[in-house]
Amino acid sequence: MMARAIRLRRQAIQACGLALVWLACGFLVHPAAAQQAPTIAAPQAILVDFDSGTVLFERAADTPNFPASVAKMMTMAVVFREIAEGRLTPDSEFKVSEYAWRRGGAPSGGATMFASLNSTIKVSDLLRGAIIPSGNDATIVLAEGIAGNELAFTVKMNEEAKRLGLTDSHFTNSNGLSDPDQKTTARDLSRLAAHIIRSYPDLYKIYSEPDFLWNKIRQNNRNPLLGMSLGADGFMTGYLKESGFNLVGSAVQNDQRLIVVILGAKSEKERAEDARKLLEWGFRSFESRLLFDAGQTVGEAVLYGGEQGNVPLTAAGPIRLLEPRNGTERVAARIRYEGPVHAPVEKGAKLARLEITRGEQLVLEIPLIAAQSVPEGPLWRRAVDGAYELVVGLLREGYAKLAAKLPVKLG
C-alpha cells in the first residue's frame, strides 16, 4: 500500500507540474505587440491600467528617487484611512503650530496654503490645502494633529507603506521636503495611487478641484493634466533639485482609467508632456481581455499532508489583461508559490501569485488563493508526503551546494 501511495503521489505531482507548464507556455500565445511606445525624456516612468493592474509602459520603475511633494500622497493615504475608520472627521480641527507655520507656511518660501500662525483649521480645509496648492503647512498640521508631531506621523506613513506592499519606499516627513533618507519609486507611487482611488473614492474627488481659496488667496491646482482634455481627475506634482520634476496622474476615458508616474524630468514642461504622451498612447493602443472569470480555477498548488494531493487556485475576482491592439509579441503566464504547501488549507488563503509577462516585461501580477478548503489527510498520506518532502529537500540542498562550486550556473 505504501509503495502504491508513493507512486500515486509522484503521478499527482507530475500532473500538477504539467499543468503549470501548460499555463506558462501554451494558453497565452496570441497577437500582443503595441503600437510603437512614445518617446519620452524622463528617466523613470510607468503607465498602469487601474482595473487590471496591467503595466503598459515602464522605464526604471524600480529605481529609487526623492518623491518631493508627491510624498503628500502617502500623507493623504494615512489621513484618509483615519477618516474612513472613524478616528477623524472632516470637521475635526487642528491648530497651526509655530513649527508648521515656519517650516511649511508663508515664511518658508515653499508651497503653502497660507495658514495663519496659531489659527484653528478644519481637516476638510487642511486636506484641500495639502492637495490643491500642495501646501507644506497643511500636511504638517495634519501630521501633528494626528500623531502629536511630524516624526511620529512618519511612523504611520511607513507602516501604511508596508501594509500596501510599497517595498521600495521610505518616508521621513509628511510633505516631501528634501531629506536624503526619503525615497520612493515610480512603481510604488502607481500602487499608492491605485489604492487611494479604490479605497477612498469620495475623498479622491478633492484632487480634481481646480482651485482653493484661503486667507483671501486663491491658488490653482498644480496638476497640469487637469487642463489637457485627457479625462484627468487627480494626483500631484513635485520638485526638488535632487529629484527633478515629478508627477503622478490619473485619467479616465470610455470607462478605462490609467495611472501615470513621471520621475526625474528636467522641467515642468517635460514632465507634463511625457505624462500626456503616455496617457494618450495608452488609451489609443490597448484593449481589455478577460483571462479568467471570477472563481475560475487558474491552476493548482501541490499540497503535502492533505486529504488530496493538490489544491485548486483562483483569484479574488476576474483576471483581465490589457493587450496591444496589433502585433505578434508573445505573452506568457506562470504560477509562483513558496512550496511545499502544508495542509490544512482554508478556502481563501493566499498561496501563490500569477505572473504574466510580455516579452521580458512583467506586465501583471495577481495574488492567487485557495479555491477550497482541504483538511489534513490520513496518517499514511502525511507519512508519505513527509518522506517525499525530506527527499526533495535533500536533493535541493545537494543541488545548491553543487551549483555553488561550479563556475557555470546550473539550470
Buried (B, 14 or more C-beta within 10 A) or exposed (E): EEEEBBEEBEEBBEEBEEBBEEBBEEEBEEEBBBEEBBEBBBBBBBBBBBBBBBBBBBBBBEBBBBBBBBBBBBBBBBBBBBBEEEEBEEEBBBBBBEBBBBBBBBEBEBBBBBBBBEEEBBBBBBBBBBBBBBBBBBBBBBBBBBBEEBEEBBEBBBEBBEEBEBEBBBBBBBBBBEBEEBBBBBBBBBBBBBBBBEBBEEBBEBBBEEEBEBEEEEBEBBBBBBEBEBBBBBBBBBBBEEBBBBBBBBBBBEEBBBBBBBBBBEEBEBBBBBBBBBBBBBBEBBEBBEBBEEEBBBBBBBBBBBBBBBBBBBBEEBBBBBBBEEBEBBBBBBBEBEBBBBBBBEEEEEBBBBBBBBEEEEBBBBEBBBBEBBEBBEEEBBBBBEEBBEEBEEEEEEEEEEEEEEEEEEE
